[in-house]
């Protein structure tokens, strides 16, 4: 009996050590922020974005065609500004203006990324656009992967023209629990990004894109979010994985959806006789 208790104590100690290590390292695991500055393409302007908590973020801005909506794009957890320009090429070619923020702690930005911080960064982007005269009804918010968290939150705060979610998850605890089922991830995680709790209250056109071969965030998460927002349009791309965001065909699909479902003018009423 004493030997069994000793073994159980050792196993419990190892389990506790693993759980504590996961808790301590969650910031690095969730936000593997890449350092170093992306070089903007010629058509982009580098903008200093002040946040409410005293940081100054380096972001890219590109002015589009007059009268076209403005895209606010939130990248994934391993993203860069250079990657954001690749993911929005079709939108730029279609004449949309784009604001591409890099989060705190990413590239050469000061600070440490976390859920509340990314929301603060998103609000700083909204404030900068508002100062330029961009109204919410002329704003398209897009988020990829972890960026669907701040994208969803900003959409819930300002009611934009449209919301696009690329490779989204229902909540961070749910996706973490599926990756580490032996650990009580919902109890360990400080950040939640509870997209499933927010999407049902949104009242704007929503597009959800997911890849059928995505093993990092399975398409089941996109389908679950679509069920919670019955008016959302769901696009599942057969055979594509978590690089869905950078594929030309998905970028072009986003443009087609915006032009057909969001920007298409309402047909004039037929005069009554």
N, C-alpha and C positions, 0 to 999 in steps of 0.2 A: 504493500500500500504506500509506504514511504517513497519507494522508487517511482511509483506512478505519479504521486503528487509532485515529486521533483521534476519529472518530465513535463507534466502539465504546467508547472511554474515556468520552466524554461521556454516552452512553446508560447505561453502567454506573454512572457517578457520579450521574446522575439517579435511577436505580433504587435505589441505595444510600441516597440522600437521602430518597426516599419511604419506604423500609423503616424508616429511623431515625426519621422523623417519626411513622410508625404505631406504632413501639415506644414512643416518648416520650409519645404522646397516648392510649395504650390505656386508661388509667384514666378519662379524660374520655369516651371513646367507649363504654366498657362500662358506666360508672356515671354517667349524666347526672343526678346527684342534684339534686332540686328542694329549694330552701331555703324557709324560712318555716314557721311552725307551723300544722298543721291544727287546726281547732277541733272538739273532740269533741261528738258529739250528747249529749243529756241523759242517756241511759242508760249512757254510757261513763264510766269513771274513768281519769284520767291517772296513769300509774304511772312511777316512776323505776326503771330496770332497770340495776343495776350489772354491769359486765363484769369478767372476770378480769384484763384489762389496764388497769383503772383508769378506764374511761369510764362515763358514766351516760346511758343511752338513754331517750328519752321514748317511751312506748308507750301504747296504749289497751287497756283491759280491760273486759269486760262479763260480769257473772255471769248465767248462764242458769238453767234449771230444775234442781232437785235431781235427781240421778241421771242426767242427760244428759251425754254426753261433752264434753270441752273441745277446741276447735279452736285450733291454733297455726298462724297463717297468715303466709306469707312473700311479700311483694309483688314486683312486677317491677322492672326497673332504672330505670324512670321513675315509680315508684309513690310514693304518699303514704299517710298514715294515713287521710285522708278517702276516698281511693280504696279502701282496704282495707275500710272500713265498707260501701261500696257493693257490693263483691264478695262480702260475706258476709251480705247481708240475709236471704236465705232460710234460712240456717243459724241466724241469730239468731231469726227468726220460728218456727223449729222447736224452739227451746228450748235450743240449744247455747250453752255459754259460749264466748267468743272472746278470745284474746290476739293483739293486732295489733302486732308490733314494727315500728319504723322503723330501718333500718340506720345504722351509724356514717356520718357525713358527709351523712346525709339529714335533711330538715327542719332543725331547729336542733341536731341531735346533733353532738357533737365527733367528731373522727377522720376518717380517709380510708377509703373502702370498698375492700376487696380480698377475695379468696377466704378466706384464713385469718381475716380480720377478721369476715366474715359468719358463719363457723362459730362464732367466739367469741361473736358476738351471739346466735346460735341457742342455744348452750349456756347463756347467761345467761337466756334465756327459759325453757329447760327447768328450770334451777335455781330460778327464781322460782316456776314452777308446782309443782315438787316441794315447796317450802317451804309451799305452800298445800294440800298433801296430794293433789295430782293425780298418780296413778300412770300409768306408760306405757300400761297396758292400758285406760285411760280417756281416752287422748289421740289425736286425729286431727290429723295433720300435713298441711298443704296448702301447695303452692308454685306460684307463677305465673311463667312465663318464667324470668328469672334466679333467681327465688326457688325454682325446682325444685332448684337446686344445694344451698343450705342445707337445704331440706326433705329431700332424698335423704340428705344426710350425717347429719342428726339422726335420721332413721328407721333408718339403719344403726347408730347408737350406742345407741338406747334401745328399739327394737322396739315401736313404738306400736300402738294398736288398728287403725289404718288409715293409708294414705298416698294423697293425691290430688295428681296432677301435671297442671297446666293449661298448655297450650302449651309442653311441655318440649322440651329439646334433648338430643341424645346426649352431646355434649361441646362446650365453648366453642371449642376449636380447629376442630372440624368445621364449626360454624356460621359461624365467622369466615372459614374457607377458602372457603366457598361464596359469601361476600360479596366477598372480595378474592382471587380466584383467582391473580392475578399475583404475590402476595406469599407468602412462606413463613410463613403465620400460625402453624402449629403450633410453629415455632421462635421466633417473636416474642412470643407470649403468655406472660405470667407466671402468669395464672390459668387453670385448666383445667376445673373443674367436670365431672369425668368421670362423668357419670350412667350411661353405658352400662357402665362397669366395676363399678358398685355394685349396679345394680338386680337382677341375677340372684341375689345372695346374700340378698335381703330375704325375710322370711317373715311377711308380713302381707297382708291384702287391699289391692290397689292398683287405683286408678282412674286412667286416663289420658284426658284430654280434649284434642282438637285440632280446629282449624278447617280445612276443606278449602281455604279461600281465604286462608289465612295466608301472606303473602309474606315475613314477617320470620323466622319459624321454621316452615318447611313441615311439614305433617302427616306427612311421611315420617319425621321424627325421632320422633314419637309412635309410629308403627307399628314403627319399629326397636326402640324400648324395649319395646314390648309383645311383640315376638318374643323378647326376652331374658328376659322374665318371663312365661312362658306362662300363668300363672294370673291375670295382670292383666286387668282389664276395659278395653276400649278403646272410647271414644265419639268418633266423627268427626262434627262438625256441618257439614253441607253449606252452603256459601256464607258461612260466618263466617270472620273474619280474626283478627288478633292482639288484638282487643278482646273476644275470646271470654269472658274472665274476668268482664267486667262485664255480660254479657247475662243477663237474668232466667231465660231458659230453661236456661242451663247451670248457674246457681246452683241452680235447682230440681232439675236432674238430679243434682247432687251430693247433695242431701238425699235424693232417692229412692233413690239407690244406697246411701247409708249405712244408711237404714232397711231396705232389702230385703236387702242383702248382708252387712252388718256387725252391725246391731243386732237383726235378726230372731232371735227365740229359737229354739233348736233344738227340733224337734218331739220330744215324749216317745216313748220306745221303746214299741213295742206289747208288752204282757205276753205271755209265752209260755204256752201252754196245757199 
